[in-house]
């Protein structure tokens, strides 16, 4: 039973973190489109992925992961 609870909690944490990370990139891209952030942050790839906003979140995340 404990293993099921731990596995369920691990899946929830991973899903929650992924949701926050993906939503944060869209929020930054929307803020850039509204003029709150520099317009370059709103740049997207051909698949509508906000690549600059994603890079702005991935760089500090990688730095924190290195600690």
N, C-alpha and C positions, 0 to 999 in steps of 0.2 A: 504494500500500500504506500509506503514512504517513497518508493522509487517512482510510482505513478504521480504522486504529488510533486516531487522534485522535477520530474520530466515536464509535467504540466506548467509549473512555475517557470522553468527555463524557456519553454516555448512561448509563454506569455511575455517574458522579459525581452526576448529576441524580437518578437512581433511588435511590441510596444516601442522598442528602440528604433526599429526600422520605420515605423509609422512617423515617429517624431522627426527622424532625420529627413525623410522624404517630404514631409509637410513643411519643414523649416526651409528647404530649398525653394519650394513654391512660394512661401511667404516673402522671402527675400527677392525673388524674381518679380512678384507682384508689387512690392514696395518700390523696386527700381522702375517698373513700368509706370507707377504713379508719380515718380519724380522724387521720392523720399531718399532713395539711394542712387548712386551713379547709374546712368542708363546702361552701361556695359554689363552690369550685373543681370540685367534682364535678357541678355543674349542667350538664345537656345540653339540646339543642334537641329538637324533636319527632322528628328523624331520628337521635337518639342521638349527636349530635356534641357533644363536650365543649367548649362555646363559651368558657367562662371559662378553661379550661386552654389552649385555642388562643390566646386573647387574651394570656395571660401569656407565651406563647412568641413570638407575633408582634410584640409591642411592642418587646422588645429586639432582635429580628431586624431590624425596620425601622430602629431606631436605629443598629445596626451597618452596615446597608446604606447609610445616609445619609453615613457617613464616607467 
